[in-house]
């Protein structure tokens, strides 16, 4: 019998990318369920939210940016610490980057588990790490904030904020108040599974409601299409909330019945599959999601560190 590999290792088809104008100052870079990036163009500089996985992969986004402006890409924002979001950061130094900005929580996670995450993700996502040899190492913030900071890009005000825990303990959003445009990182997904292997699942729905309270009229999720109406923004928030709530609630039910991890997987699938099995990266995410939900339901508040070895042990156990 041939042993199954990670679902992501078999996902080798290139995705169609889109560079979508949201306003004169904001663009979404999306790719059919791959990680999204955001671009904000101010009067005197450019900000990129999430860098892609490698400097080589970042060149495609930089080419789009250079198609609309020659201003320096001064700011690079890390919405969280995951390698697939941040390891392309070095590409932007040649484009004028002066600051790599992250929340305190994200910085702490890079210190604690950045190296392990880097190895783990590179092994899981061969397609997304094309040109991995161009990665010089971990992407370290040069500027760290606690809860909120404001940057004026000329006259354009941009707020960076950690409004609560969810996808990780350090999630950062970028917000243009004057245009009600939000870049949420993986706090919001749309038409894709939420990866919750490092999540704070109990807090995530509350953070989503804090995000909803901003009143965003357009939102770029971590994965999926850009949400370009208030109705779509609410649908994206509702979708993500349903995903993480169904996951944790069903894991709690399993733990209450003293189910094993593999039994919990079956129980969670019975609740999740009818609603989500058709969405992008569902089969890849679910083993990690169930493992984290199982831990949290058993009282493990701080997510255990994923290593390449732990990835394989978990995957093999659940495929047995």
VODODREN-822811 format. One record per residue (C-alpha): residue number from 1; residue in one letter; x, y, z. Coordinates in nm, 2 decimals, always signed. Example, Ala and Ser with C-alpha at 12.3 -4.5 7.8 and 13.67 -1.06 7.14 Angstrom:
2
> 1;A;+1.23;-0.45;+0.78 $
> 2;S;+1.37;-0.11;+0.71 $
***
This chain:
320
> 1;X;+0.00;+0.00;+0.00 $
> 2;X;+0.14;+0.34;-0.10 $
> 3;X;+0.16;+0.58;+0.19 $
> 4;X;-0.02;+0.91;+0.14 $
> 5;X;+0.18;+1.23;+0.13 $
> 6;X;+0.07;+1.57;+0.25 $
> 7;X;-0.22;+1.69;+0.03 $
> 8;X;-0.02;+2.00;-0.04 $
> 9;X;+0.27;+1.80;-0.18 $
> 10;X;+0.05;+1.68;-0.46 $
> 11;X;-0.08;+2.03;-0.53 $
> 12;X;+0.16;+2.12;-0.81 $
> 13;X;-0.06;+2.30;-1.06 $
> 14;X;+0.02;+2.67;-1.10 $
> 15;X;-0.25;+2.91;-0.99 $
> 16;X;-0.38;+3.20;-1.19 $
> 17;X;-0.29;+3.53;-1.01 $
> 18;X;-0.49;+3.85;-1.01 $
> 19;X;-0.38;+4.20;-0.93 $
> 20;X;-0.71;+4.38;-0.84 $
> 21;X;-0.75;+4.75;-0.79 $
> 22;X;-0.96;+4.83;-0.49 $
> 23;X;-0.91;+5.21;-0.49 $
> 24;X;-0.65;+5.45;-0.62 $
> 25;X;-0.44;+5.35;-0.32 $
> 26;X;-0.51;+4.98;-0.26 $
> 27;X;-0.46;+4.66;-0.45 $
> 28;X;-0.52;+4.29;-0.38 $
> 29;X;-0.28;+4.02;-0.51 $
> 30;X;-0.48;+3.69;-0.51 $
> 31;X;-0.41;+3.34;-0.65 $
> 32;X;-0.70;+3.09;-0.65 $
> 33;X;-0.67;+2.98;-0.28 $
> 34;X;-0.29;+3.05;-0.25 $
> 35;X;-0.18;+3.31;+0.01 $
> 36;X;-0.29;+3.66;-0.08 $
> 37;X;-0.08;+3.98;-0.05 $
> 38;X;-0.19;+4.34;-0.03 $
> 39;X;-0.05;+4.66;-0.16 $
> 40;X;-0.11;+5.02;-0.04 $
> 41;X;+0.02;+5.31;-0.25 $
> 42;X;+0.06;+5.64;-0.06 $
> 43;X;+0.18;+5.98;-0.18 $
> 44;X;+0.54;+5.90;-0.13 $
> 45;X;+0.59;+5.53;-0.08 $
> 46;X;+0.44;+5.18;-0.11 $
> 47;X;+0.34;+4.92;+0.16 $
> 48;X;+0.33;+4.55;+0.10 $
> 49;X;+0.12;+4.33;+0.33 $
> 50;X;+0.26;+3.97;+0.32 $
> 51;X;+0.56;+3.91;+0.10 $
> 52;X;+0.50;+3.57;-0.07 $
> 53;X;+0.71;+3.27;+0.03 $
> 54;X;+1.04;+3.34;-0.14 $
> 55;X;+1.22;+3.63;-0.30 $
> 56;X;+1.19;+3.46;-0.64 $
> 57;X;+0.81;+3.43;-0.59 $
> 58;X;+0.79;+3.80;-0.48 $
> 59;X;+0.92;+3.91;-0.82 $
> 60;X;+0.58;+3.85;-0.98 $
> 61;X;+0.41;+4.08;-0.72 $
> 62;X;+0.68;+4.34;-0.76 $
> 63;X;+0.63;+4.34;-1.14 $
> 64;X;+0.26;+4.42;-1.08 $
> 65;X;+0.35;+4.70;-0.84 $
> 66;X;+0.60;+4.85;-1.09 $
> 67;X;+0.32;+4.85;-1.35 $
> 68;X;+0.13;+5.11;-1.15 $
> 69;X;+0.39;+5.31;-0.96 $
> 70;X;+0.77;+5.37;-0.93 $
> 71;X;+0.75;+5.48;-0.57 $
> 72;X;+0.98;+5.30;-0.33 $
> 73;X;+0.83;+5.00;-0.15 $
> 74;X;+0.92;+5.14;+0.19 $
> 75;X;+0.71;+4.92;+0.43 $
> 76;X;+0.68;+4.55;+0.45 $
> 77;X;+0.41;+4.43;+0.69 $
> 78;X;+0.40;+4.07;+0.83 $
> 79;X;+0.04;+3.98;+0.91 $
> 80;X;+0.18;+3.69;+1.11 $
> 81;X;+0.48;+3.47;+1.12 $
> 82;X;+0.41;+3.18;+0.89 $
> 83;X;+0.69;+3.11;+0.64 $
> 84;X;+0.47;+3.11;+0.34 $
> 85;X;+0.38;+3.47;+0.42 $
> 86;X;+0.71;+3.62;+0.52 $
> 87;X;+1.02;+3.45;+0.36 $
> 88;X;+1.00;+3.67;+0.05 $
> 89;X;+1.08;+3.98;+0.25 $
> 90;X;+1.43;+4.03;+0.13 $
> 91;X;+1.32;+4.09;-0.23 $
> 92;X;+1.18;+4.43;-0.12 $
> 93;X;+1.51;+4.57;+0.00 $
> 94;X;+1.62;+4.63;-0.36 $
> 95;X;+1.29;+4.81;-0.41 $
> 96;X;+1.34;+5.06;-0.13 $
> 97;X;+1.22;+4.87;+0.18 $
> 98;X;+1.33;+5.04;+0.50 $
> 99;X;+1.11;+4.87;+0.76 $
> 100;X;+0.97;+4.52;+0.82 $
> 101;X;+0.69;+4.56;+1.06 $
> 102;X;+0.52;+4.31;+1.28 $
> 103;X;+0.32;+4.28;+1.61 $
> 104;X;+0.49;+4.19;+1.93 $
> 105;X;+0.31;+3.86;+1.93 $
> 106;X;+0.44;+3.78;+1.58 $
> 107;X;+0.80;+3.87;+1.68 $
> 108;X;+0.77;+3.64;+1.98 $
> 109;X;+0.65;+3.35;+1.77 $
> 110;X;+0.94;+3.40;+1.52 $
> 111;X;+1.18;+3.38;+1.82 $
> 112;X;+1.01;+3.08;+1.96 $
> 113;X;+0.93;+2.87;+1.65 $
> 114;X;+1.03;+3.05;+1.33 $
> 115;X;+1.31;+2.81;+1.24 $
> 116;X;+1.09;+2.50;+1.29 $
> 117;X;+0.80;+2.66;+1.10 $
> 118;X;+1.03;+2.75;+0.81 $
> 119;X;+1.15;+2.38;+0.77 $
> 120;X;+0.80;+2.25;+0.83 $
> 121;X;+0.63;+2.46;+0.57 $
> 122;X;+0.91;+2.43;+0.30 $
> 123;X;+0.86;+2.05;+0.32 $
> 124;X;+0.48;+2.07;+0.30 $
> 125;X;+0.45;+2.33;+0.02 $
> 126;X;+0.70;+2.25;-0.26 $
> 127;X;+0.51;+2.46;-0.52 $
> 128;X;+0.47;+2.77;-0.30 $
> 129;X;+0.84;+2.77;-0.22 $
> 130;X;+0.97;+2.78;-0.57 $
> 131;X;+1.32;+2.93;-0.56 $
> 132;X;+1.36;+2.85;-0.19 $
> 133;X;+1.74;+2.87;-0.24 $
> 134;X;+1.69;+3.25;-0.27 $
> 135;X;+1.57;+3.27;+0.09 $
> 136;X;+1.85;+3.41;+0.30 $
> 137;X;+1.69;+3.30;+0.63 $
> 138;X;+1.42;+3.41;+0.87 $
> 139;X;+1.25;+3.74;+0.80 $
> 140;X;+1.31;+3.95;+1.12 $
> 141;X;+1.10;+4.26;+1.19 $
> 142;X;+1.29;+4.59;+1.22 $
> 143;X;+0.99;+4.76;+1.39 $
> 144;X;+0.76;+4.59;+1.64 $
> 145;X;+0.43;+4.73;+1.78 $
> 146;X;+0.21;+4.61;+2.07 $
> 147;X;-0.15;+4.69;+1.98 $
> 148;X;-0.16;+4.96;+1.71 $
> 149;X;+0.05;+5.20;+1.51 $
> 150;X;-0.03;+5.46;+1.25 $
> 151;X;+0.18;+5.53;+0.94 $
> 152;X;+0.12;+5.84;+0.72 $
> 153;X;+0.23;+5.77;+0.37 $
> 154;X;+0.22;+6.13;+0.27 $
> 155;X;-0.14;+6.23;+0.35 $
> 156;X;-0.27;+5.87;+0.34 $
> 157;X;-0.33;+5.73;+0.69 $
> 158;X;-0.27;+5.36;+0.74 $
> 159;X;-0.33;+5.18;+1.07 $
> 160;X;-0.17;+4.86;+1.16 $
> 161;X;-0.34;+4.68;+1.45 $
> 162;X;-0.34;+4.36;+1.65 $
> 163;X;-0.71;+4.35;+1.74 $
> 164;X;-0.71;+4.01;+1.90 $
> 165;X;-0.58;+3.65;+1.87 $
> 166;X;-0.71;+3.40;+1.61 $
> 167;X;-0.51;+3.24;+1.33 $
> 168;X;-0.21;+3.30;+1.56 $
> 169;X;-0.15;+3.50;+1.88 $
> 170;X;+0.00;+3.79;+1.68 $
> 171;X;-0.23;+3.86;+1.39 $
> 172;X;-0.20;+4.20;+1.23 $
> 173;X;-0.45;+4.38;+1.01 $
> 174;X;-0.38;+4.68;+0.79 $
> 175;X;-0.66;+4.93;+0.77 $
> 176;X;-0.72;+5.25;+0.55 $
> 177;X;-0.98;+5.44;+0.76 $
> 178;X;-1.06;+5.70;+0.50 $
> 179;X;-1.15;+5.43;+0.24 $
> 180;X;-1.28;+5.15;+0.48 $
> 181;X;-1.04;+4.90;+0.32 $
> 182;X;-0.90;+4.62;+0.53 $
> 183;X;-0.62;+4.36;+0.47 $
> 184;X;-0.70;+4.09;+0.73 $
> 185;X;-0.43;+3.83;+0.67 $
> 186;X;-0.55;+3.48;+0.77 $
> 187;X;-0.79;+3.61;+1.03 $
> 188;X;-1.04;+3.59;+0.75 $
> 189;X;-1.05;+3.33;+0.47 $
> 190;X;-1.31;+3.30;+0.19 $
> 191;X;-1.36;+2.98;-0.02 $
> 192;X;-1.06;+2.82;+0.15 $
> 193;X;-1.00;+2.62;+0.46 $
> 194;X;-0.87;+2.81;+0.76 $
> 195;X;-0.54;+2.67;+0.87 $
> 196;X;-0.56;+2.65;+1.25 $
> 197;X;-0.25;+2.46;+1.35 $
> 198;X;-0.12;+2.75;+1.55 $
> 199;X;-0.46;+2.91;+1.63 $
> 200;X;-0.62;+3.04;+1.94 $
> 201;X;-0.96;+2.90;+1.85 $
> 202;X;-1.16;+3.01;+2.15 $
> 203;X;-1.06;+3.38;+2.09 $
> 204;X;-1.09;+3.38;+1.71 $
> 205;X;-1.47;+3.44;+1.68 $
> 206;X;-1.44;+3.74;+1.92 $
> 207;X;-1.16;+3.88;+1.71 $
> 208;X;-1.37;+3.84;+1.40 $
> 209;X;-1.65;+4.05;+1.57 $
> 210;X;-1.39;+4.32;+1.65 $
> 211;X;-1.29;+4.32;+1.29 $
> 212;X;-1.66;+4.34;+1.18 $
> 213;X;-1.71;+4.64;+1.40 $
> 214;X;-1.46;+4.84;+1.19 $
> 215;X;-1.72;+4.85;+0.92 $
> 216;X;-1.49;+4.76;+0.63 $
> 217;X;-1.65;+4.80;+0.29 $
> 218;X;-1.37;+4.60;+0.11 $
> 219;X;-1.15;+4.33;+0.26 $
> 220;X;-0.86;+4.12;+0.13 $
> 221;X;-0.87;+3.79;+0.31 $
> 222;X;-0.57;+3.56;+0.37 $
> 223;X;-0.69;+3.33;+0.10 $
> 224;X;-0.97;+3.36;-0.15 $
> 225;X;-1.11;+3.63;-0.37 $
> 226;X;-1.10;+4.00;-0.26 $
> 227;X;-1.43;+4.09;-0.09 $
> 228;X;-1.54;+4.42;-0.26 $
> 229;X;-1.88;+4.50;-0.10 $
> 230;X;-1.99;+4.53;+0.26 $
> 231;X;-2.21;+4.22;+0.21 $
> 232;X;-1.92;+4.01;+0.08 $
> 233;X;-1.70;+4.13;+0.38 $
> 234;X;-1.97;+4.01;+0.62 $
> 235;X;-2.00;+3.68;+0.43 $
> 236;X;-1.62;+3.63;+0.46 $
> 237;X;-1.63;+3.70;+0.83 $
> 238;X;-1.93;+3.47;+0.88 $
> 239;X;-1.77;+3.19;+0.67 $
> 240;X;-1.45;+3.20;+0.88 $
> 241;X;-1.64;+3.21;+1.21 $
> 242;X;-1.85;+2.91;+1.11 $
> 243;X;-1.53;+2.72;+1.01 $
> 244;X;-1.34;+2.77;+1.34 $
> 245;X;-1.65;+2.74;+1.56 $
> 246;X;-1.77;+2.41;+1.40 $
> 247;X;-1.41;+2.28;+1.43 $
> 248;X;-1.37;+2.36;+1.80 $
> 249;X;-1.72;+2.27;+1.90 $
> 250;X;-1.69;+1.92;+1.74 $
> 251;X;-1.35;+1.87;+1.89 $
> 252;X;-1.49;+1.95;+2.24 $
> 253;X;-1.77;+1.70;+2.18 $
> 254;X;-1.51;+1.43;+2.09 $
> 255;X;-1.29;+1.51;+2.40 $
> 256;X;-1.60;+1.50;+2.62 $
> 257;X;-1.65;+1.14;+2.49 $
> 258;X;-1.29;+1.05;+2.55 $
> 259;X;-1.23;+0.99;+2.18 $
> 260;X;-0.88;+0.93;+2.05 $
> 261;X;-0.73;+1.18;+1.80 $
> 262;X;-0.81;+0.95;+1.51 $
> 263;X;-1.17;+0.91;+1.64 $
> 264;X;-1.19;+1.29;+1.68 $
> 265;X;-1.09;+1.33;+1.32 $
> 266;X;-1.38;+1.11;+1.21 $
> 267;X;-1.62;+1.30;+1.43 $
> 268;X;-1.50;+1.64;+1.31 $
> 269;X;-1.53;+1.53;+0.95 $
> 270;X;-1.89;+1.44;+1.01 $
> 271;X;-1.96;+1.80;+1.10 $
> 272;X;-1.71;+1.98;+0.87 $
> 273;X;-1.72;+1.78;+0.54 $
> 274;X;-2.07;+1.87;+0.44 $
> 275;X;-2.00;+2.24;+0.46 $
> 276;X;-1.63;+2.27;+0.37 $
> 277;X;-1.49;+1.97;+0.20 $
> 278;X;-1.51;+2.14;-0.15 $
> 279;X;-1.30;+2.45;-0.06 $
> 280;X;-0.93;+2.51;-0.13 $
> 281;X;-0.67;+2.33;+0.08 $
> 282;X;-0.93;+2.16;+0.30 $
> 283;X;-0.76;+1.82;+0.29 $
> 284;X;-0.42;+1.97;+0.37 $
> 285;X;-0.55;+2.18;+0.66 $
> 286;X;-0.78;+1.94;+0.83 $
> 287;X;-0.53;+1.71;+1.00 $
> 288;X;-0.35;+2.01;+1.15 $
> 289;X;-0.68;+2.18;+1.23 $
> 290;X;-0.82;+1.88;+1.42 $
> 291;X;-0.49;+1.82;+1.60 $
> 292;X;-0.49;+2.18;+1.73 $
> 293;X;-0.86;+2.17;+1.82 $
> 294;X;-0.81;+1.84;+2.00 $
> 295;X;-0.53;+2.00;+2.20 $
> 296;X;-0.72;+2.31;+2.28 $
> 297;X;-1.03;+2.12;+2.38 $
> 298;X;-0.80;+1.93;+2.62 $
> 299;X;-0.67;+2.25;+2.78 $
> 300;X;-0.35;+2.30;+2.59 $
> 301;X;-0.38;+2.68;+2.55 $
> 302;X;-0.05;+2.76;+2.38 $
> 303;X;-0.01;+2.57;+2.05 $
> 304;X;+0.26;+2.31;+2.04 $
> 305;X;+0.53;+2.38;+1.79 $
> 306;X;+0.51;+2.21;+1.46 $
> 307;X;+0.83;+2.06;+1.33 $
> 308;X;+0.89;+1.87;+1.01 $
> 309;X;+0.91;+1.55;+1.23 $
> 310;X;+0.59;+1.63;+1.42 $
> 311;X;+0.41;+1.70;+1.09 $
> 312;X;+0.50;+1.36;+0.96 $
> 313;X;+0.41;+1.17;+1.28 $
> 314;X;+0.07;+1.34;+1.29 $
> 315;X;+0.00;+1.28;+0.92 $
> 316;X;+0.10;+0.91;+0.93 $
> 317;X;-0.10;+0.85;+1.24 $
> 318;X;-0.42;+0.99;+1.09 $
> 319;X;-0.37;+0.81;+0.76 $
> 320;X;-0.34;+0.47;+0.93 $
***
